[in-house]
Amino acid sequence: MSNTQQFGTTTVEDDAAESLPVATGFRGMLHGFGATGVSMLIHMLILLSLALITFDNPVQVISQILVVPTPTIEDPPVEIELEPEVEIVQPENVALFTAAPAMGMTSNTPEAISKPKLDQTLVAKANTSKISIDAPTVAMPSSMSLIAAVPDGEVKGESRDIVDSYQQAIDRMSQELIWMVDKGPVLAIWCFDQSESMKDDQKEIRDRIDNVYEQLGLDDRVGSGSDALLTAVTSYGERFIDHTQHKPTHDRAKIRGAIDAVPIDRSGKEMMCAAVGTAITTYRDLTRRGRQMALILVTDESGDTGNNDVYMEKAIEVAKAAKCKIFVLGRESVFGYPYAYIRWNHPQTKRTHWLQVDRGPETAFPEQLQTDGFRRRHDAFSSGFGPYEQSRMARETNGIFFMLPSVETNLVGAHKEKYELDALRPYRPDLRARVEAFADRKQFPLRTLIWQVIQDLNPHQKGAQQAVELRVEFSTKPPEFVQQVRQEQAKAKMHLQYMARAEKTMLEGKKLREQEADPRWQANYDLTLAQLIAYQARVYEYGVALEEFLKNPKTAAPMKGGKVFVHWDIYTNNKVRTEDAKPYIERAKTLFNEVVSTHPGSPWAARAKWELARGFGVDLRADYHTPVVDVKNPTPIPKL
């Protein structure tokens, strides 16, 4: 018995061959899309346009540090199943990406139609685009000047202070508290995230709590000056808990015990901003007796989006009224993306899961594409800044956001970059209130344009998934494989059509980029345009690779190294299959290199290098997993 599985050994009847020839070229693509497809595309765009009318909730240092060189990479195998909410697009009755017969066609089957073409008119349009939008941005202040414009008498804190470890963070916190104690007695409120991922961090802080009192010259003996620093311990998940029960203490044993009592919340909800406001309100009476207040937030996530939207500004108001400084010991946010993923292996079933956590973005609204060209992002790309909510709370209350630079072991797609402080200074995020940033954006056409493209291509936005979520795992069973290929090729065509229009719109807005004063938004434009061009080439190669696999199937051993062959994975490489994609690839390479040279030492440059290293070709390879164990009533998958 053969130890390989071969698609070619199974004959599959393919309805895709029984269609009439259609026109070629870009118009031919639209014609071949069919009445059903056009209707679906129009309805999808109408839904997206209506969604944009509403005010959506976002889905959201050492002076010189060398940038870590980006290694040559390829897209890693995907270890996560397709989300159940992804909608299915019915396959068209045409072979989309080739003129050659597909697998399973018989001699009686009419020849497949000619392949659609990329819109090559956009290649020539790059340097000859006409401007049809008048930009009211000239003579308007940039967001950088607005950020720097602080009212007289108001002191702003540090939204970004990189530390190497908790030890260094505790030392810096101790120094801040020493300065406060010099002015009078202080109450320090610790506010811990109840996530399971934070237990090790809490233990390390508990073990170092003595350092704070020792550096202050205080001890546990009751006597004069022993209450110069009192400590309260609180925590939050879905609910808020006051572990010191409104009785702050200088007793270190009680403080350590209170930290040990922080539970693990299994709900996956983190009501961060509400907890900050509640903690300050709970102990506010002490500040009315002349005691200063500092709240120390310890978390590795940016908190529940809906809760943040409702309570962040309220928490800041409460902190200002109590003259409470907010210090944050947190993690670096993901560049322009609300989420990160933690790899978790089920101890019983042995299956690998990617658990979604909130880890960004660094801005009030995402300013980067939420897709990697095929589907939603699964990277943890360094932004150089902390999450927007935490950075804003620290800055507005004259506190500090201490950014821990270490990368967690199980963080999926971790791409750690260390940027030079001076290089990032012009690219500081706008930390004004969301409502201000939203209102201001309407006055800057370039920002509105970029945000609209991001939202239209956002896989997390309901209604957009069917066009921007392409399958990256395919069945090992030939009939299912053919059906999946036809569905994904139909979606790929929709994806190509939208990206071509988005690119055209971006090119027409090229003059707006020249009039934009903020380097951050210039960089957003440059990178987004380059990605739109690169993703068109990759999606086209994706459709071609799937078609060629049907014609010339690969084989795979059912077992390898004790692991089981589970599916075929899509990945990118440097092997380009078609001439059609090459002009797009050359343009994308030129634009990515311009991003690197125009914005050196920044996340935009690092991301451009990463995109170049991915390659523009697409292929399939066998993916092997540890055999899944069938377990009755397995342990529930945790929520982080």
N, C-alpha and C positions, 0 to 999 in steps of 0.2 A: 504493500500500500504506500502510495507516495506520501512524503512528508511535507509537501507543499500544497498551497491552495492557489488555483489559477482561475481568473475570471474567464479566460478564453475557452475553458472547457464547458461552459454553460451557455446555451443559446437563449437569448432574451428577446422577445418580440418588442420592438420599439416603435411606438406610435409616432415618434418625432419625424420619421421619414416620409410620412404620408401627406405632406403638405405641398402646396403649390409654390413655385419660385416667386420671390418677391424682389423689389428693387434693391440695389446695393447702395453703399454710402450711408451717411448719417441719416438722411431722410428715409432711406431704406430700413434703417434700424427702427425708426419710429413706426413705419408702415408694418414691419414684421412684428412689431410689439402686439398688434391685434387690438380690436375694439375693447375687449375685456381688460387688457393690460393698460391701455390708455385711460380708460375709465377709472381703473384702480389708482393709477398714478395721479390723475387729476383730483380724485377724492382725497388721496393722501396729502397732496400739497395744500388743498383747502383746509384740511384739519390742522396741518402744521401752521398755516397762516393765522387761523383763528386762535391757535394756542399762543402765538406770538403777541396777540393783542392784549392778553392778560398779563398780570404781574406774577410771573412764575416764581415759586420758591426755587432757589438754586439746588441742583442735585449735589451740589457744590462739591569773639572771632579774632580769631587771630588776624592781624592786619594783612598777612600775605600767606595764602595757602595755594599750593600748586594744584592745577586741574589734573585729575587722573585721566590718562589717555584712554580713549574708547577702543576696546578690542574689536577685532573682526568678529561679527556675530551673524547668526541666522535665527529666524523665528524658532523658539523652542517648541517642543511637542506640547500640545494642549492637554491638560490633565483635568479639565472640567467639562461636565456634560452640558449640552445646550440647554439654556433656560427654557422651562415649559411654556413661558408666555410668548416666545418668539412665534410670529405668525408664519403660516406656510403660503407661498405663492404657487399657484397652479402652473405646471410647465406649459410652455407654448408648443404648438405642434410644428416646430422647426428646429433644425440643428443649428444652434446659434453661432458657434465659434469655428466652424470648419466646412469645407466643401466636400470632404471625404466621408464615406459611409461610417456610421458609428457602430459600436459593438452590437451584435444581435440582428443587424439588418440582413435581409435575404436578397437573393438575386432578383426577386420580383418587386423589390421596394424601389420607388423612384429615388434618384440621387438627391442628397441633401442640398439645401440652398447654399449660396455663397455666403461667406462670413460678413458680419457687419464691420464697419471701419471706425476707428477712432476719429474724432472730429479734427482733422489735420489743419483746418483753417485757423484753429487757435494757436498753432505753432507760429504762423506768420503774424498773428494778432498781437503777440507779446510785446513787440516794439512799435506798433503802429496804432495802439488803442486810442480811441477818441473819448473825450470826457463829456458826459452828458449830465453830470451832477454838479451844481454849484456848491462849493464848500464854504460854510459860514465859520470855518475854523480860524481864518486869519484874524489876528488881533484879539483872539480869545485866549485867556490864560490857559496854560497847559495844566494837566492834573498834577504835575510835579510842583508847580508854583502854588497850586491850591493846597497840596499836602503840607508844604512848608509854611503856609500862611497861618500861623497860630495866633489867636487873639492875645492881646497884651495881658500879662498876669497869669496866663494858663500855662502850666508846665506839662510837657509830654514825656512819656516814658520811653523805654527802649523796646521796639517791636522785634528785635533780633539780636541775641547775644549768644554766640556759639560757645558751648562748653564741651570738654572732652569726656566727662563722666559725671556721675552723681556726686562723687567726692568733690569735684571742682564746683559743681552747682551748689552744693551745701556750703562750701567755703564762701562762695559769692553771696549766697543768701545770708550767711552769718555776718558778712561785712555790711550788708544793707541793714540788717537788724541792729548792728552795733551803732550805726549812724542814727537810727531812729531812737534807740535807747538813750543816746546822748542828749536827746531833746525831751525825754520823759518816758514813762512806762509804756509797754507795748503789749498788744494781744496779737499772737500769730495763730491764724486758723488754717489748718491743713485740710484740704478738700481732695479726697482720693477718688479716682475712677474705680468702680467695682468690677471691671472686666477681669476675666481669668488671666489675660495676658499681662496684667499689672501686678500680680502677686510677687514676683521676684523683685520688681522695682520697689514695692512697698517694704519688703523685708530689708532691702539695702538701705532705704531711708531710715527705717526703724533702728537699724544697727548703727547708724551715723548720727542719730539725734543728739547724742551726748556732745558731739563736736560743736553744735550750735551753742549750748550752754557753757561749754568750756572756753570757747573763743570769746564769749561775752564776760568771762570771769565770774560766772554764777555757779552755785552748787545747790544741792538738794536740802541743805540745812535751812530750817525756818529761822528767819531773823531779818535784820535790816537789809533791804534791797533784794530779798529773795523773790519778790513778785515783780521785779523790773520787767521780766518777760514771762507772760502767761501763755499757755498753749491750749488750743482746742483742736479736736480731731473730728472731721465730718467725712462722709462719703456719699456717693450717688451712683445710681444705675437708673432703673425705672423709678425708684423712690429715693428720697433724701434721708440720711440717718445722721443724727448728732450723737457721736460716740462718747463725748464728755458731758452730755446731758446738761448743757447750759452752765457747766461748772468748769471753766478753764483752770489749768493747774500748771505748776512748775515741777511737779513730781515726775521724774523721768520714767519711773517704772509704770506709772499710770498712763503716761503718754505712749510708751511702747505697747502696753496692753491694749490701749484704744486702737492703735494701728493694726495690731494682730486681729482685732475684732472686725475689721473691714471684711464684709462677706463677698462672695462671688455672685454677681447677678446673672441669671441665666436667660433673661428676657432679650438680651441684645440691645436694649434701649439705654441710651445715655443722655439723661436730661441735664446736660452740663450747665447751660446758662441759667436755667431755673435754679439749679443747686447752688451756683455762685451767689445769686441774689438772695436765696433763702439763708445760706450760711451767714452772710453779712447782716441780714435783718435779725437773725436769731441772737447775735451778739452785739448788736448796735448799741444797746443801752450802756455798755461799758465805755464806749467812746464818748458818751455824753458826760461821763465823769472825768474826762481829761485823758483817757488812755488812747494812744494811737492804735491803729488797726492795720494789719497786713494779712491778706489771704494768699495762700500758696496752693495753687491748683496743680495736681500731679496726674497726668493722663497721657495716653498714647494715641488718642483719637480726637477728632474735631467735634464730636457730639452729634446728637440727633438733629437733623436739618430743620425739621418743623419747629422743634423746641428752641433752637437757636434763633430762628427768624422771629419768634414771638417774644423771647425773653432776653436776648442779648442787650438791646438798648436799655431795657428796664434794669438789668443787672448793672450796667455802667452807671446809670443814674443813681441807683442805691449806693454803689461804691463811692461815687463822688460826694453824695450827701453825707456819708459817714467818714469821708476823707480816708478811705481804705485803699491802699495800694494793692494791686493784684499782680502777683508773681506767678509765672507758669513754668513748670518743668515739663516740657513736651517734646514731640518729635517733629522733624521736618515734614512739611506738607508735600504731597505729590504734585508735580508740576502741572498746573492747569487742569486738575482732575480731582473729583471729590473722594475717590475710593482707592483703597489698596486691598490686597488679598493675602491672607495668611494660609500657608499650606498646612493642612491637618490630616493626618492618617488615622482612620478609624481603628481603634485597638482591637475590635472584634471582626469586622468585615474585611479589614486590610485595604479598604478603598481610600483613595486620596481625594480630599475635598479642598476646594479653595473657598475660604470663608471671607466674606466681604466685610471690611471695616471702613469707617469714615476717617479719612486722613487728609482732607484738603477741601477745596484748593486754597491757594495763598491769597486769593482775591475774593471780592464780594460775589462775583459771578465767574464761572469758568471762562477763560480767555483762550483756551486751546481746543483743538478738535478732540472730541470724546471717543473717536474711533481710531483704530490702527490701520484703517484701510479695508479691513475685512469685517471686523466686528468691534464690540466695545473693548476699550483698552484693558489690559491686565498687567500693566507695568507699575512700578513704584519709582518713577523717575524724579530725581532730586530737583526741588524748586529753588533751594537756597534760602527759603523763608519758612516761617511757621504758618499753621492754618490761620485763615483770616480772622475767625472769631476770637481766638486766643491772643493773637497779635494785637488786635484792636483793643480788647479789654485791658491788656497790659499797657499799651501806649496811652490810652485815654485816662488811666488812673495813676499815671506816673510810676508804673511798675516796670517789670522786665519780663520778656519772654526768653527763657533759657532753652536753647535748642540743643538737644542731645543728638550728636551726629552718628551714633552707631547704627548699623543696619541689623534688624532682627534676623535670626537664623532662618526662619521659615517664611520670610517675606517674599512673595512671588514677584518675579520680574524686577528685583531690586537693582537699580542702576545708580550707584552712589557717586556723586560728583562733589568735589570741594572747590568752591569758587573763591576768587580773590574778592575781598571786601570792597575794594575800590572799584572793581569791575562791575559789581552788582549795584553800587550806589545809584546810578541813573535809572535803574530798573525796579526801584522799590514799588511794591504794590500800593494801590490807592486804598488806604485804611479808613476812609470816611464811612459814614453809615450807608447801608445798602440803598436806602431811599434816595440819598444824595447822589450816589454813584449811578443809580438807574436814571434819575432825572437828568443828570449831566450828560450821560451817554447819548441821549436823544439829540443833543446839540452838536454832536460830533458824528457826521455821516459815516466816517471810516469805522468807528467803533460799532455803530449800529449795523453796518454791513457785515463786519467780522462776526459779531454776535449772532446775526441771523443765520449765517452759514453754519456756525457751530451748533445752533439749535436744530436746524433742519437735518443735520447729519448726526444728531445725538441719539444713540441707540437706547438711552435710558428714557427718552421721551415717548410716551405712549402714542402709537400710531406711526412712528418712524421706523420701528424695528423691521418691518417687512421689507423695507428697501435698503437698510444699511447693516443688517446682521446677516452675513454670509456664513454658511456652514464651513467649519474647518476640520470636522471629523466625519468620515464617511464609512458606511457599513461594509463589512467584509462579504456580505451576501450579494451576488450579482444583481438580482432583480431590484433589491432595495437601493443598491448603489446607483443604478441607472435612473431610478425615480428621483433620488436625491440630487443627482447631477443636473437633471432637467429643471428641477425646482430652483436650484442655485444659479443656473445660467440665466434663467428668467429674472431673478433678483439682481444678478450682476449687470444685466442690461439696464435695468432701472437705475441702478447705482451709477453706472457710467453716464447715463443721460443727465442725471442731476449734477454730478460733479463737473461735467462739461459746462453746464449753465452757470454753476457757481464760479468756476474759473473765469468764464467770460465776464461775469459781474465784477469779480475781483480785479480783472485787468482794466475794466472801465473805470474802476475806482483808484487806478494807479496814481493819479494826480492828488487824490485825497491823502495818500500816504506821504507824498512830498510836502503837503501842508500840515501834517500832523507834527506837533511839537514834542510829544512825549516819546522818548526812546522805547519805552515798553510797548506802546501800540504800534510803533514802526516795526519792531521785532515780531509782534503778533501777526502783522500783515505779511511780512516776509516769509515767515515759517509756514503759515497757513497756505499761502499761494503755492509754495514749493511742494507741500504735502498733497494738495489737490491734484497737481500734475503727476506726482509720483504714484499716487493711489490709483489714478486712472490706468497707468501702465500696468500696475500690479493686478488690478481687477481684470483687465483684459487678458493678461497672462494666466490668471486664475481660470478663466473660462476656457482658454485654449488648452491648458494643462489637463483639465478634466476631460475634454473631448479626446485628446490624444491618449489618455489613459484608457478610455473606452475602446479605442482602436488597437492599442498595444498594451494589454493589461500586464501588470507586474505580478510576481509571485511572492509569497511570504510563508515561512515556516510557521506552523501553528503554535510552536513553543520555542523560546529562546532564553537560555540562562535561567530556567525555572519560571519565566514569565509567559503570559498568554497573549497571543495576537488578538487585539480587541477592535481595532479599526485602522483605517488609513488616515493619516494626518496631512494637512496642508502645511507647507513651510516655504519660506523664501530662500533663494540662493542667487548666484551670479549668472546662471544659465538662462538667457533670454531666448524664447522660441520663435518670436515673430519680428518681422521688419517693421510692422505697423507701430509697435510700441517704442521703437528706438528713438524717434525724434522727441517723444515725451520724456524718455529716460535722460537724454542729453540735456534737455531744458531743466529737468528736475535737479540733475547733478550740478549744473551751473548755478541754479538758485540756492541750493543747499550750501554750496561753497561760498556764495556771497553772504549767506547768513553767518557762516563761521567767521568770515573776515570782517563783516560789518558789526557784529555783536560778540567780539571775542571774550572768552572767559565767562560767558553767561549760560543759563539753561537752554536758551534758544540755539546757541552754537553747539552745545553738547547734544541736544536733540537732533540737530541737523546731521552731525557726525554719525549718530546712531542710525538715522534713516539711510544714510549712504552705505553704512556697513551691513545693513539688512540684505542688500541685493534687491534686484527688481524682477528676477525670474521666480517662477512658482513651480512646485512639484509636489508629489505625494510620496509618503513613506510609511512603512508599517510601524505601528506603535504597539508596544508590549507593556502590559501592566501585571503587577502581582495578582495572582488569582483571587477573586473576591470570594470570601467565605460566607456561606448562607447561614445566617444567625437569626433565630427567633427572638423577637423583641430586643433588637440591638440598642445600645446606648444612643440616645438622641444626639444628633449633630449639634455641637454648641453654636451659640450665636455670640459674635464678638461685637 
